[in-house]
């Protein structure tokens, strides 16, 4: 039977990969940061306080005081390409596209801000992708990160009449490819330093301590990542947690307190890594590399080095391509 002449065009048969990271303001300005924080901190996965209690606090206090401070912090790390996180994620997608080949379409999105998950899923579908691998770039699973990416994707799919098939990259906190990439990257970074660290700190983003009691596996997965990396490097790592918000009890020990206290115990040379981040961002470049250094030196430290995330370097690209190729098995021929 011949297709009717007025039949709408329907592209299909392609495979898409969507890399997703947290997000960033459009610019290092108070207005842009306020808009970003409003979206981010209104996510009930991120702040689990009931909205009737939280929204007045958010609008009446947080969004009137925090944007100016955060805008100043963003201004210190902003580049000619814009936000480091956005620029790195874009380059990761471009390099993964080259690594995976032309039989897949690789795109990228931000959970908060632009480009949005909804828009990029729609773009992949419009390009003919009826199978899409969603790749949250969070090694350790958290409801506030991995789960909220899936929430946004599910909301976008709910608005589609013809939904693509969807796979989601699992957390890879203990995957040999990830641990191997971290070990190679950290070893190369340490070898390039002009000093030998007394201690290596592995700083992970913190979460409210109650999330562990509620069943979030994040803390345990961070601990396992650190243990496996410590074994691979052949030296002990000191674990800490950064980026606390509010007065609730958060996962400890706190990175800022750790940096201030170490010189008092005779540790004066340190290297710090952030293995929970796939790309450098405000929390690593400003909180650790700038403010963390200041705190450590002011407390009596003599040598401080922040070792970058895997970013779009060779170690990280090989790891990411390996993980994605594995999840695409069955959708595309084996390499």
Secondary structure, 3 states (H helix, E strand, C coil): CCCCCCCCCCCCCEEEEEEEEEECCCCCCHHHHHHHHHHHHCCCCCCCCCHHHHHHHHHHHHHHHHHHHHHHHHHHHCECCECHHHHHHHHHHHHHHHHHCCCEEEEEEEEECCCEHHHHHHHHHHCCEEEEEEEECCCCCCHHHHHHHHHHHHHHHHCCCCCCEEEECCCCCCCHHHHHHHHHHHHHHHHCCCCCCCEEEEEEECCECHHHHCCCCHHHHHHHHHHHHHHHHCCCEEEEEECCCCCCCECCCEHHHHHHHHHHHCCCEEEEECCCCCCCCHHHHHHHHHHHHHHHHHCCCCEEEECCCCCCCHHHHHHHHHHHHHHCECCECCC
